Structures are given as structure tokens and as C-alpha cells.
């Protein structure tokens, strides 16, 4: 009867900004005799530990200490200002929600949308005012479509870039 030896080695490292990363390796092997267990377990443990330690050295993205922190002041109604402070957007809440909805529905890369805003307006998405956000929404709808498309079909919405002096 064969004996299965299953070994797992895992290591988690804490990183700045309440972040961490973890790497784990598992191995399963069969032993012919039970007498081999101590030596084989020691060999496999050392092998796994060495490989996990070598791989975990590459931490990848490490967020800065203030990553994800919200520095917005508390609202006057006694709450922590969550609704508006979550993001500190300068456009209207409805515009913010629509931009986020388009990003989500069309699986857009947030960094690419932010890059588009920087190309068009010289600032990131969250810093766009209402007119600039309207222009970004127009471009996202024209490029990726949006729901029923009524805003496009009747021609009532003009391109905000033309109003703002920007171009494509």
C-alpha cells in the first residue's frame, strides 16, 4: 500500500497601508514505506520553504501608506460624509455614478478612462467639473454605447469638447 505525503508551505508578509501578500505551494507525493516519512517530509519542507521564500521577494504593487484613505471632511449632518467623501469627485453625484456605471457595464479599465480624461482636460476623472464630466460621458457613450442610446439618437446632446475648446 502506497503512503501519500501531502505538504503545503505558505507565507504571508505584511506590507504598508494595511496590505499584505501571500504565496503558497503544495506538493503531493507517494512513499513506498512508512520509514521514509521523516526524511521525505524534511526534504519536501526545505524545498517548499526555499521556493516560497524566493518567490515572495517580488512584492509587486505596494500601496503608499495613505492608499484608500479618505481625507474628506465629515459632513455637517453628523455622518462621516460617506456618500460624497468616498471619492471626492468634483462633478455631480449623478455624473460620477454614470461614469462608474459605464466603466462597470463595459468592463473598462479605470486607469484608461482616467488617462482619457487627462488627455482631454489635463486632469484626472475625479477632478473634472460638471461640463468636463459631461464631455467625458459623451465620449464614453459614443465609444462604448450606453443603455438605450436615446441621448445619441435625437441629437440633443452636443459634444462638450467642442464647447470646451478641446478636440479629438
Secondary structure per residue as TSV (DSSP state, phi and psi in degrees):
chain	resnum	aa	ss	phi	psi
A	1	X	-	360.0	130.9
A	2	X	-	-80.2	147.5
A	3	X	E	-110.0	128.2
A	4	X	E	-90.9	132.9
A	5	X	E	-116.4	116.8
A	6	X	E	-115.0	124.8
A	7	X	E	-127.6	142.6
A	8	X	E	-136.6	134.5
A	9	X	E	-129.0	129.3
A	10	X	E	-136.2	146.0
A	11	X	E	-141.7	134.4
A	12	X	E	-120.7	133.0
A	13	X	E	-116.2	134.3
A	14	X	E	-76.7	140.9
A	15	X	E	-125.5	166.9
A	16	X	T	-58.7	158.7
A	17	X	T	69.2	34.3
A	18	X	T	57.1	34.8
A	19	X	E	-109.9	163.6
A	20	X	E	-156.1	165.3
A	21	X	E	-140.0	154.6
A	22	X	E	-138.3	147.6
A	23	X	E	-138.8	141.8
A	24	X	E	-141.7	143.0
A	25	X	E	-133.5	138.1
A	26	X	E	-124.7	147.1
A	27	X	E	-138.4	142.9
A	28	X	E	-128.6	131.4
A	29	X	E	-141.3	162.2
A	30	X	E	-111.1	138.3
A	31	X	E	-111.4	147.7
A	32	X	S	-81.2	-39.1
A	33	X	-	-131.0	148.4
A	34	X	G	-66.3	-23.2
A	35	X	G	-64.0	-21.6
A	36	X	G	-81.9	-10.4
A	37	X	H	-57.3	-52.8
A	38	X	H	-59.5	-46.1
A	39	X	H	-67.2	-43.1
A	40	X	H	-68.5	-38.7
A	41	X	H	-62.8	-43.9
A	42	X	H	-63.2	-43.8
A	43	X	H	-63.1	-46.6
A	44	X	H	-67.0	-41.4
A	45	X	H	-59.1	-47.2
A	46	X	H	-62.1	-42.3
A	47	X	H	-61.9	-47.6
A	48	X	H	-65.2	-45.8
A	49	X	H	-60.3	-44.7
A	50	X	H	-61.6	-43.9
A	51	X	H	-71.2	-41.7
A	52	X	H	-63.6	-45.7
A	53	X	H	-60.5	-38.3
A	54	X	H	-68.0	-42.2
A	55	X	H	-72.7	-35.6
A	56	X	T	-75.1	-8.3
A	57	X	T	-62.6	-31.2
A	58	X	-	-84.1	98.0
A	59	X	-	-77.7	-17.9
A	60	X	-	68.9	-146.3
A	61	X	-	-66.9	125.4
A	62	X	-	-119.5	114.6
A	63	X	-	-68.3	149.1
A	64	X	-	-65.8	165.0
A	65	X	T	-56.9	-30.2
A	66	X	T	-98.7	12.3
A	67	X	T	-60.7	126.5
A	68	X	T	81.3	-2.5
A	69	X	-	-82.1	147.8
A	70	X	-	-111.5	119.8
A	71	X	-	-99.3	14.6
A	72	X	-	-73.8	144.9
A	73	X	-	-69.7	157.4
A	74	X	-	-67.2	150.5
A	75	X	-	-76.1	163.5
A	76	X	T	-74.9	-12.8
A	77	X	T	-87.5	10.7
A	78	X	S	90.8	-7.8
A	79	X	S	-83.4	178.5
A	80	X	-	-85.9	11.0
A	81	X	-	73.6	23.7
A	82	X	H	-57.0	-46.2
A	83	X	H	-57.4	-46.8
A	84	X	H	-94.2	-31.8
A	85	X	H	-78.1	-13.7
A	86	X	T	-51.8	-36.1
A	87	X	T	-131.4	-17.5
A	88	X	-	59.3	39.0
A	89	X	-	-74.2	147.2
A	90	X	S	-96.3	-10.1
A	91	X	S	-88.2	-177.1
A	92	X	-	-71.9	159.3
A	93	X	H	-60.4	-38.8
A	94	X	H	-65.5	-39.6
A	95	X	H	-65.6	-44.3
A	96	X	H	-57.9	-47.3
A	97	X	H	-62.0	-38.9
A	98	X	H	-68.4	-42.7
A	99	X	H	-60.3	-47.0
A	100	X	H	-64.8	-36.1
A	101	X	H	-65.1	-43.3
A	102	X	H	-63.7	-42.3
A	103	X	H	-60.1	-44.5
A	104	X	H	-69.6	-50.1
A	105	X	H	-63.9	-31.6
A	106	X	T	-106.3	11.1
A	107	X	T	49.5	47.9
A	108	X	-	-82.5	148.6
A	109	X	-	-78.3	121.2
A	110	X	H	-59.2	-36.1
A	111	X	H	-65.6	-36.6
A	112	X	H	-69.5	-38.1
A	113	X	H	-65.7	-41.2
A	114	X	H	-63.8	-39.8
A	115	X	H	-63.3	-41.4
A	116	X	H	-59.7	-45.0
A	117	X	H	-61.0	-40.9
A	118	X	H	-66.6	-37.9
A	119	X	H	-63.8	-44.5
A	120	X	H	-78.2	-38.7
A	121	X	H	-125.4	-3.4
A	122	X	S	75.1	18.2
A	123	X	S	-154.9	161.0
A	124	X	-	-71.9	166.5
A	125	X	G	-55.1	-45.0
A	126	X	G	-66.8	-21.3
A	127	X	G	-92.4	-2.9
A	128	X	-	-67.7	137.7
A	129	X	-	-80.1	-177.3
A	130	X	H	-62.3	-42.3
A	131	X	H	-67.2	-42.9
A	132	X	H	-66.3	-41.5
A	133	X	H	-61.9	-38.3
A	134	X	H	-60.6	-42.3
A	135	X	H	-63.8	-41.1
A	136	X	H	-64.5	-43.0
A	137	X	H	-60.7	-44.0
A	138	X	H	-55.4	-46.7
A	139	X	H	-66.7	-41.6
A	140	X	H	-63.3	-40.3
A	141	X	H	-67.4	-41.5
A	142	X	H	-66.3	-38.2
A	143	X	H	-78.8	-41.3
A	144	X	H	-116.2	-1.9
A	145	X	-	75.3	166.9
A	146	X	-	-158.9	116.5
A	147	X	T	44.4	-115.6
A	148	X	T	-88.4	-11.2
A	149	X	-	72.1	8.9
A	150	X	H	-61.5	-34.3
A	151	X	H	-63.4	-25.8
A	152	X	H	-86.7	-40.7
A	153	X	H	-72.8	-30.9
A	154	X	T	-91.8	-4.1
A	155	X	-	72.3	13.2
A	156	X	-	-76.5	-24.2
A	157	X	S	-96.3	118.4
A	158	X	-	-88.1	161.8
A	159	X	-	-70.6	120.8
A	160	X	H	-67.0	-22.3
A	161	X	H	-67.5	-38.8
A	162	X	H	-64.0	-39.8
A	163	X	H	-67.7	-31.1
A	164	X	H	-93.9	-1.0
A	165	X	T	82.6	3.8
A	166	X	-	-86.6	168.2
A	167	X	-	-137.1	174.5
A	168	X	-	-106.2	360.0
